[in-house]
Amino acid sequence: MLTIKVLGPGCANCQKVEAAAKKAVANMSVEAEIIKVTDYADIMAYNILSTPGLVINEKLVAAGRIPQESEVMTWVADALTVA
């Protein structure tokens, strides 16, 4: 099972990233746990300069922007081949 983390304070952009991740996982029929990381210290542990951020299996894949659902699907597929 994949672990997907959405990094950010819970703003509208963070919610859009979370929605894109949920859609990608649902479209691919992949089992994944989606976690919201809102604690500033935890977010800074990923060394990002701006939120929202997206982490898949502890690998930072996007920061400071809202990725397209197709991008998230590619990253999920990549994470599955590595796992």
Secondary structure, 3 states (H helix, E strand, C coil): CEEEEEECCCCHHHHHHHHHHHHHHHHHCCCEEEEEECCHHHHHCCCCCCCCEEEECCEEEEECCCCCHHHHHHHHHHHHHHC
